[in-house]
Amino acid sequence: MFPAKTVTCDRLEGDVAVLKTDDGQELHWKKSDLPKGTKVGDVLSLTLLTNTDLTEERTNFAKTMLNEILAPEQQ
């Protein structure tokens, strides 16, 4: 099982929910990305996972862009 971070829905501001962690940090989260029916006072669990495929894709993209910028011009 992956460790989860517990947050509480502190308030709703327009399209954003302000979530508070146990140590007082605030996360501004799109309400549309929360479980349906989430309301002020609800306790939520966040689980963070590493997306290795996307990390590799972005790393390769950055390397390609750098190579294009730094490569000597072709004559």
N, C-alpha and C positions, 0 to 999 in steps of 0.2 A: 504494500500500500504506500502511496506517496503522501508526504506530509501536507496537511492542509492548513491554510491561514484562516482564522475566524474573523469575520468582519460583521459589523452591525449597520443596517441601513439607518443613517442618522437623520437624513432629510432628503426631500425631493425638490429639485429646483428646475422647473421647466422640463427639458428632455434629459436631465442629468440627475443621477442619484449620487448623494455623497455618502460613501461608506467609510466607517471608522474602524481601524484596527484596535486591538487591545492595548497597544502602546500609544494610541492617540493620532497615528498617521491618518490622513484623509486621502481617499481615492475617489476621483470623479469618474463615474461610470455611466455610459449611455443606458438609460432606462430600458431601451429596447433590447439590450444585451443581458438583462437580468431575467431570472425565472419569472414567468407570467404570474401576476398577482402579488409580486413583492411589494411590501408596504413598510413605512417607517417603523422601526423597532425590530424588524425581522433580522435574524442572525443567519448569515450565509457562510459557506465554506468555499474558499478559493484554493484550487490545486494548480500549481505551476509545473509544466512539463517542458522539457527541451525538445524543440522541433528540429531534429538534426537535418532532415531533408531541406527545409527552408533555410537553415543556417548555411548549408553547403551551397545552395542556389545563390544566396545573396553574396557569399564570399566569392564565388566564381564570377558573378556579375561585377563586383567591385574590382577584382583582378583584371577582368577584361577591359573595363573602363580605364583603369590606371595604365595598362599596357598601350591602349590607344592614345592616351594623352602623352605618355612619356616616350613612346616609340619614335625613333627618328623618321622624318618624312621620307616616303618612298619616292624615288625619282624615276 
